[in-house]
């Protein structure tokens, strides 16, 4: 038997995206996750909006607007044409800007770290574990 080659894991960072329909009340729920891995030059976000939760917290919520805000985070975090003026920015810079605290309907949570061999798979795993 040949010894197994250890899988190389890299440090990654992630932050949840929270929907806070009525900022003054402070009620929120998770609606997405952003992942950044410097070693892989990777940054991406995935979202999943639970409209039923949104309507429980705010029956008059602007669902289209919340979806648009979440979609904008996905586009900006991933880079490319969807990132607009930030398309040329490094993935880390886009992640840092998006994970900075803000007061709005869509807010980032605190940044956490971990180790992963596959940041894209980690993004899917975290969305399933923490959002869906």
Backbone as a printed PyTorch tensor [residue, N CA C, xyz], in Angstrom:
tensor([[[  0.8150,  -1.1780,   0.0000],
         [  0.0000,   0.0000,   0.0000],
         [  0.8640,   1.2480,   0.0000]],

        [[  0.4490,   2.1990,  -0.7990],
         [  1.1770,   3.4630,  -0.8060],
         [  0.5030,   4.4220,   0.1730]],

        [[  1.3110,   5.2510,   0.8300],
         [  0.7190,   6.2010,   1.7770],
         [ -0.1470,   7.2210,   1.0350]],

        [[ -1.2310,   7.6070,   1.6860],
         [ -2.1200,   8.6070,   1.0990],
         [ -1.4560,   9.9690,   1.1220]],

        [[ -1.6020,  10.6730,   0.0080],
         [ -1.1180,  12.0380,  -0.0420],
         [ -2.1040,  12.9120,   0.7120]],

        [[ -1.6210,  13.6740,   1.6770],
         [ -2.5540,  14.5230,   2.4360],
         [ -3.1700,  15.5830,   1.5250]],

        [[ -4.4210,  15.8470,   1.7650],
         [ -5.1250,  16.8790,   1.0170],
         [ -4.6740,  18.2320,   1.5450]],

        [[ -4.2920,  19.1010,   0.6320],
         [ -3.8610,  20.4320,   1.0450],
         [ -5.0810,  21.2960,   1.3080]],

        [[ -5.1780,  21.7750,   2.5400],
         [ -6.2930,  22.6440,   2.9160],
         [ -5.7780,  24.0590,   3.1090]],

        [[ -6.6330,  24.9980,   2.7850],
         [ -6.2800,  26.4140,   2.8590],
         [ -7.2350,  27.1400,   3.7950]],

        [[ -6.7250,  28.2050,   4.3760],
         [ -7.5620,  29.0620,   5.2130],
         [ -8.5880,  29.7440,   4.3150]],

        [[ -9.8230,  29.7980,   4.7930],
         [-10.8530,  30.5550,   4.1000],
         [-11.6230,  31.3600,   5.1340]],

        [[-12.3160,  32.3740,   4.6490],
         [-13.1560,  33.2060,   5.4970],
         [-14.5640,  33.1790,   4.9310]],

        [[-15.5390,  33.3200,   5.8260],
         [-16.9110,  33.4010,   5.3580],
         [-17.7200,  34.3230,   6.2540]],

        [[-18.7700,  34.8600,   5.6660],
         [-19.7180,  35.7000,   6.4040],
         [-21.1150,  35.3850,   5.8920]],

        [[-22.0520,  35.3100,   6.8110],
         [-23.4450,  35.1140,   6.4290],
         [-24.0320,  36.4320,   5.9580]],

        [[-24.9970,  36.3470,   5.0680],
         [-25.7870,  37.5060,   4.6700],
         [-27.1180,  37.3900,   5.3830]],

        [[-27.4840,  38.4310,   6.0740],
         [-28.7130,  38.4190,   6.8650],
         [-29.7090,  39.4170,   6.2830]],

        [[-30.9710,  39.0260,   6.3260],
         [-32.0350,  39.9390,   5.9280],
         [-32.6490,  40.4840,   7.2100]],

        [[-32.6800,  41.8070,   7.3010],
         [-33.2320,  42.5120,   8.4560],
         [-34.3490,  43.4100,   7.9130]],

        [[-35.5600,  42.8590,   7.7550],
         [-36.6140,  43.6060,   7.0690],
         [-36.9820,  44.9360,   7.7170]],

        [[-36.9600,  44.9740,   9.0340],
         [-37.2580,  46.2140,   9.7600],
         [-36.1000,  46.4660,  10.7130]],

        [[-35.1640,  47.2520,  10.2460],
         [-33.9080,  47.4720,  10.9680],
         [-34.1580,  47.9190,  12.4050]],

        [[-35.1720,  48.7260,  12.6140],
         [-35.4340,  49.2320,  13.9630],
         [-35.8200,  48.1250,  14.9390]],

        [[-36.3390,  46.9970,  14.4370],
         [-36.7190,  45.8840,  15.3220],
         [-35.5660,  44.9100,  15.5520]],

        [[-34.6090,  44.8580,  14.6480],
         [-33.4470,  43.9940,  14.8150],
         [-33.6900,  42.5240,  14.5350]],

        [[-34.8690,  42.1640,  14.0520],
         [-35.1490,  40.7590,  13.7260],
         [-34.5010,  40.4260,  12.3860]],

        [[-33.9180,  39.2320,  12.3010],
         [-33.1890,  38.8710,  11.0860],
         [-33.2180,  37.3770,  10.8490]],

        [[-32.8570,  36.9990,   9.6230],
         [-32.6610,  35.5930,   9.2900],
         [-31.5890,  35.5020,   8.2010]],

        [[-30.9410,  34.3530,   8.1330],
         [-29.8630,  34.1340,   7.1670],
         [-30.4410,  33.9100,   5.7760]],

        [[-29.8220,  34.5700,   4.7880],
         [-30.2970,  34.4430,   3.4130],
         [-29.1590,  34.2260,   2.4220]],

        [[-27.9540,  34.0270,   2.9050],
         [-26.8380,  33.8000,   1.9930],
         [-25.5350,  33.6730,   2.7430]],

        [[-24.4960,  33.3590,   1.9910],
         [-23.1600,  33.2270,   2.5620],
         [-22.1410,  33.6740,   1.5120]],

        [[-21.0720,  34.3210,   1.9900],
         [-19.9550,  34.7250,   1.1360],
         [-18.7180,  33.9790,   1.6170]],

        [[-17.8930,  33.5180,   0.6760],
         [-16.6590,  32.8030,   1.0050],
         [-15.4960,  33.4580,   0.2680]],

        [[-14.3770,  33.5930,   0.9830],
         [-13.1430,  34.1190,   0.3940],
         [-11.9840,  33.2230,   0.7980]],

        [[-11.1790,  32.8160,  -0.1930],
         [ -9.9780,  32.0180,   0.0540],
         [ -8.8220,  32.6730,  -0.6980]],

        [[ -7.9360,  33.3100,   0.0470],
         [ -6.8180,  34.0290,  -0.5630],
         [ -5.9120,  33.0980,  -1.3740]],

        [[ -5.6010,  31.9260,  -0.8270],
         [ -4.6850,  30.9990,  -1.4950],
         [ -5.1970,  30.5600,  -2.8680]],

        [[ -6.5050,  30.5110,  -3.0120],
         [ -7.1150,  30.0890,  -4.2800],
         [ -7.6010,  31.2850,  -5.1010]],

        [[ -7.3780,  32.5060,  -4.5980],
         [ -7.8660,  33.7180,  -5.2480],
         [ -9.3470,  33.5810,  -5.5910]],

        [[-10.1070,  33.1640,  -4.5830],
         [-11.5200,  32.8290,  -4.7700],
         [-12.4030,  33.6650,  -3.8560]],

        [[-13.4350,  34.2370,  -4.4200],
         [-14.4860,  34.8950,  -3.6400],
         [-15.7960,  34.6640,  -4.3710]],

        [[-16.8060,  34.2730,  -3.6390],
         [-18.1220,  34.0490,  -4.2330],
         [-19.1780,  34.1070,  -3.1370]],

        [[-20.4000,  34.3200,  -3.5600],
         [-21.5410,  34.3450,  -2.6440],
         [-22.6850,  33.5670,  -3.2740]],

        [[-23.4530,  32.9070,  -2.4310],
         [-24.6890,  32.2480,  -2.8440],
         [-25.7830,  32.6900,  -1.8890]],

        [[-26.9900,  32.8470,  -2.4260],
         [-28.1020,  33.2930,  -1.5970],
         [-29.3160,  32.3900,  -1.7840]],

        [[-30.1750,  32.4280,  -0.7850],
         [-31.4470,  31.6970,  -0.8170],
         [-32.4230,  32.4750,   0.0560]],

        [[-33.3850,  33.1200,  -0.5790],
         [-34.3490,  33.9290,   0.1610],
         [-35.5840,  33.1050,   0.4800]],

        [[-35.8770,  32.9700,   1.7600],
         [-37.0940,  32.3040,   2.2270],
         [-38.1690,  33.3870,   2.3530]],

        [[-39.0050,  33.4860,   1.3290],
         [-40.0250,  34.5380,   1.2970],
         [-41.0070,  34.4200,   2.4550]],

        [[-41.3120,  33.1940,   2.8830],
         [-42.2510,  33.0110,   3.9950],
         [-41.6930,  33.6510,   5.2700]],

        [[-40.4070,  33.4260,   5.5640],
         [-39.7890,  34.0570,   6.7440],
         [-39.8220,  35.5750,   6.6270]],

        [[-39.5140,  36.0530,   5.4270],
         [-39.5020,  37.4960,   5.2100],
         [-40.8860,  38.0860,   5.4860]],

        [[-41.9240,  37.4410,   5.0050],
         [-43.2930,  37.9530,   5.1780],
         [-43.7740,  37.8340,   6.6310]],

        [[-43.2600,  36.8560,   7.3760],
         [-43.6150,  36.7610,   8.7970],
         [-43.0510,  37.9640,   9.5500]],

        [[-41.8090,  38.3220,   9.2500],
         [-41.1780,  39.4530,   9.9430],
         [-41.6940,  40.7960,   9.4520]],

        [[-42.0940,  40.8510,   8.1860],
         [-42.6160,  42.1020,   7.6340],
         [-43.5580,  41.7890,   6.4750]],

        [[-44.8690,  41.7090,   6.7440],
         [-45.8340,  41.3800,   5.6940],
         [-45.7660,  42.3120,   4.4830]],

        [[-45.3050,  43.5300,   4.6700],
         [-45.2140,  44.4790,   3.5650],
         [-43.8320,  44.5890,   2.9590]],

        [[-42.9690,  43.6290,   3.2300],
         [-41.5810,  43.6890,   2.7560],
         [-41.5150,  43.7580,   1.2290]],

        [[-40.5030,  44.4310,   0.7400],
         [-40.2410,  44.5400,  -0.6960],
         [-39.4170,  43.3300,  -1.1340]],

        [[-40.1080,  42.2470,  -1.4680],
         [-39.4360,  40.9950,  -1.8310],
         [-38.5440,  41.1950,  -3.0510]],

        [[-39.0220,  41.9070,  -4.0480],
         [-38.2340,  42.1540,  -5.2620],
         [-36.9590,  42.9260,  -4.9110]],

        [[-37.0810,  43.9220,  -4.0560],
         [-35.9160,  44.7000,  -3.6470],
         [-34.9000,  43.8920,  -2.8640]],

        [[-35.3830,  43.0330,  -1.9730],
         [-34.4760,  42.1780,  -1.1890],
         [-33.7580,  41.2050,  -2.1200]],

        [[-34.5040,  40.6070,  -3.0510],
         [-33.8750,  39.7010,  -4.0380],
         [-32.8100,  40.4390,  -4.8510]],

        [[-33.1110,  41.6630,  -5.2450],
         [-32.1530,  42.4500,  -6.0240],
         [-30.8920,  42.7350,  -5.2150]],

        [[-31.0530,  43.0660,  -3.9500],
         [-29.8930,  43.3430,  -3.0900],
         [-29.0390,  42.0940,  -2.9100]],

        [[-29.6790,  40.9490,  -2.6870],
         [-28.9280,  39.6950,  -2.5430],
         [-28.2180,  39.3480,  -3.8530]],

        [[-28.9020,  39.5390,  -4.9750],
         [-28.2860,  39.2750,  -6.2740],
         [-27.0930,  40.1800,  -6.5360]],

        [[-27.1930,  41.4210,  -6.0990],
         [-26.0780,  42.3570,  -6.2670],
         [-24.8570,  41.8930,  -5.4780]],

        [[-25.0710,  41.3650,  -4.2820],
         [-23.9550,  40.8440,  -3.4850],
         [-23.3140,  39.6630,  -4.2020]],

        [[-24.1330,  38.7540,  -4.7350],
         [-23.5830,  37.6150,  -5.4820],
         [-22.7240,  38.0970,  -6.6470]],

        [[-23.2550,  39.0490,  -7.4180],
         [-22.5290,  39.5460,  -8.5850],
         [-21.2400,  40.2490,  -8.2210]],

        [[-21.3000,  41.1000,  -7.2340],
         [-20.1170,  41.8550,  -6.8250],
         [-19.0530,  40.9440,  -6.2270]],

        [[-19.4620,  40.0180,  -5.3820],
         [-18.5010,  39.1300,  -4.7280],
         [-17.7810,  38.2460,  -5.7460]],

        [[-18.5170,  37.7580,  -6.7310],
         [-17.9410,  36.8540,  -7.7270],
         [-17.0460,  37.5230,  -8.7490]],

        [[-17.1440,  38.8310,  -8.8850],
         [-16.3030,  39.5490,  -9.8380],
         [-16.8450,  39.4520, -11.2550]],

        [[-16.0070,  39.7510, -12.2300],
         [-16.4170,  39.7250, -13.6150],
         [-17.3390,  40.8830, -13.9390]],

        [[-18.0360,  40.7840, -15.0640],
         [-18.9050,  41.8610, -15.5400],
         [-19.9860,  42.2220, -14.5280]],

        [[-20.4680,  41.2380, -13.7630],
         [-21.5320,  41.4870, -12.7850],
         [-21.0630,  42.3770, -11.6370]],

        [[-19.7540,  42.5420, -11.4780],
         [-19.2180,  43.3520, -10.3780],
         [-19.1230,  44.8270, -10.7320]],

        [[-19.4330,  45.1900, -11.9590],
         [-19.3790,  46.5950, -12.3570],
         [-17.9900,  47.1790, -12.1820]],

        [[-17.9160,  48.3420, -11.5260],
         [-16.6290,  49.0210, -11.3500],
         [-15.6490,  48.2250, -10.5010]],

        [[-16.1500,  47.2990,  -9.6960],
         [-15.2700,  46.5010,  -8.8370],
         [-14.7320,  45.2630,  -9.5480]],

        [[-15.0450,  45.1080, -10.8300],
         [-14.6400,  43.9060, -11.5740],
         [-13.1310,  43.6810, -11.5350]],

        [[-12.3600,  44.7480, -11.5520],
         [-10.9120,  44.6170, -11.5500],
         [-10.2950,  44.4740, -10.1750]],

        [[-11.0940,  44.6250,  -9.1250],
         [-10.5630,  44.5130,  -7.7650],
         [-10.2090,  43.0740,  -7.4300]],

        [[ -9.2360,  42.9220,  -6.5480],
         [ -8.8600,  41.5990,  -6.0570],
         [-10.0430,  40.9800,  -5.3120]],

        [[-10.1570,  39.6310,  -5.3230],
         [-11.2580,  38.9860,  -4.5960],
         [-11.3190,  39.3870,  -3.1180]],

        [[-10.1750,  39.5190,  -2.4780],
         [-10.1460,  39.8950,  -1.0640],
         [-10.7010,  41.2830,  -0.8210]],

        [[-10.3990,  42.1840,  -1.7200],
         [-10.9190,  43.5480,  -1.5670],
         [-12.4340,  43.5580,  -1.6990]],

        [[-12.9810,  42.8160,  -2.6720],
         [-14.4400,  42.7410,  -2.8370],
         [-15.0810,  42.1150,  -1.5980]],

        [[-14.4840,  41.0210,  -1.0880],
         [-15.0270,  40.3600,   0.0940],
         [-15.0190,  41.3060,   1.2950]],

        [[-13.9150,  42.0080,   1.5040],
         [-13.7980,  42.9240,   2.6540],
         [-14.8440,  44.0400,   2.5710]],

        [[-15.0350,  44.5790,   1.3830],
         [-16.0060,  45.6480,   1.2230],
         [-17.4160,  45.1330,   1.5340]],

        [[-17.7340,  43.9410,   1.0260],
         [-19.0700,  43.3780,   1.2410],
         [-19.2920,  42.9140,   2.6770]],

        [[-18.2360,  42.5230,   3.3610],
         [-18.3960,  42.0190,   4.7320],
         [-18.2810,  43.1220,   5.7910]],

        [[-18.0540,  44.3630,   5.3610],
         [-17.9860,  45.4810,   6.3090],
         [-19.3720,  45.7180,   6.9050]],

        [[-19.4390,  46.0090,   8.2020],
         [-20.7410,  46.2460,   8.8400],
         [-21.4990,  47.3750,   8.1570]],

        [[-22.8120,  47.1940,   8.0560],
         [-23.6780,  48.2230,   7.4900],
         [-25.0730,  48.0680,   8.0460]],

        [[-25.8350,  49.1120,   7.9410],
         [-27.2160,  49.0910,   8.3950],
         [-28.1050,  49.1960,   7.1720]],

        [[-28.7810,  48.1330,   6.8720],
         [-29.6840,  48.0830,   5.7270],
         [-30.5080,  46.8220,   5.8230]],

        [[-31.3110,  46.5730,   4.8370],
         [-32.1470,  45.3680,   4.8570],
         [-31.2930,  44.1170,   4.6920]],

        [[-30.2460,  44.1840,   3.8590],
         [-29.3080,  43.0620,   3.7220],
         [-28.0110,  43.4620,   4.4010]],

        [[-27.6100,  42.6740,   5.4070],
         [-26.4180,  42.9880,   6.1920],
         [-25.5040,  41.7720,   6.2800]],

        [[-24.1910,  41.9970,   6.2930],
         [-23.2720,  40.8750,   6.5290],
         [-23.1770,  40.5840,   8.0230]],

        [[-22.9840,  39.3240,   8.3510],
         [-22.7050,  38.9420,   9.7270],
         [-21.2070,  39.0050,   9.9680]],

        [[-20.7570,  38.5850,  11.1460],
         [-19.3190,  38.5770,  11.4350],
         [-18.5790,  37.6040,  10.5160]],

        [[-17.2990,  37.8880,  10.3220],
         [-16.4520,  37.0210,   9.4960],
         [-15.8940,  35.9020,  10.3660]],

        [[-15.9740,  34.6800,   9.8520],
         [-15.4440,  33.4910,  10.5140],
         [-14.3950,  32.8540,   9.6080]],

        [[-13.5550,  31.9850,  10.1750],
         [-12.5150,  31.3190,   9.3860],
         [-12.6080,  29.8100,   9.5100]],

        [[-11.9500,  29.1410,   8.5890],
         [-11.8790,  27.6840,   8.6090],
         [-10.8180,  27.2230,   7.6370]],

        [[-10.7470,  25.9160,   7.4430],
         [ -9.8180,  25.3210,   6.4880],
         [-10.6120,  24.5230,   5.4630]],

        [[-10.1940,  24.6010,   4.2070],
         [-10.8820,  23.8610,   3.1590],
         [ -9.9270,  23.5180,   2.0250]],

        [[-10.1970,  22.4220,   1.3700],
         [ -9.4660,  22.0500,   0.1650],
         [-10.1950,  22.5810,  -1.0650]],

        [[-11.4780,  22.8870,  -0.9070],
         [-12.3100,  23.2840,  -2.0410],
         [-13.2690,  24.3970,  -1.6090]],

        [[-12.8870,  25.6710,  -1.8230],
         [-13.7350,  26.7640,  -1.3720],
         [-15.1210,  26.7900,  -2.0320]],

        [[-15.2140,  26.3570,  -3.2790],
         [-16.5140,  26.3360,  -3.9500],
         [-17.4540,  25.3310,  -3.2870]],

        [[-16.9300,  24.1510,  -2.9540],
         [-17.7360,  23.1510,  -2.2490],
         [-18.0860,  23.6440,  -0.8450]],

        [[-17.1740,  24.3730,  -0.2340],
         [-17.4210,  24.9280,   1.1020],
         [-18.5730,  25.9250,   1.0610]],

        [[-18.6250,  26.7230,   0.0180],
         [-19.7110,  27.6870,  -0.1490],
         [-21.0650,  26.9710,  -0.1880]],

        [[-21.1550,  25.9130,  -0.9750],
         [-22.3960,  25.1270,  -1.0700],
         [-22.7380,  24.4870,   0.2780]],

        [[-21.7190,  23.9420,   0.9460],
         [-21.9320,  23.2830,   2.2350],
         [-22.4690,  24.2640,   3.2720]],

        [[-21.8700,  25.4430,   3.3320],
         [-22.3060,  26.4480,   4.2980],
         [-23.7090,  26.9670,   3.9820]],

        [[-24.0310,  27.1140,   2.7040],
         [-25.3890,  27.5440,   2.3520],
         [-26.3970,  26.5120,   2.8290]],

        [[-26.1110,  25.2230,   2.5960],
         [-27.0230,  24.1740,   3.0380],
         [-27.1130,  24.1090,   4.5700]],

        [[-25.9830,  24.2410,   5.2400],
         [-25.9330,  24.1170,   6.6960],
         [-26.5360,  25.3110,   7.4330]],

        [[-26.2820,  26.5150,   6.9570],
         [-26.6030,  27.7180,   7.7230],
         [-27.7530,  28.5640,   7.1690]],

        [[-28.1740,  28.2790,   5.9390],
         [-29.1870,  29.1320,   5.3270],
         [-30.4550,  28.3730,   4.9590]],

        [[-30.3260,  27.2880,   4.2460],
         [-31.5100,  26.5720,   3.7580],
         [-32.2040,  25.7920,   4.8480]]])
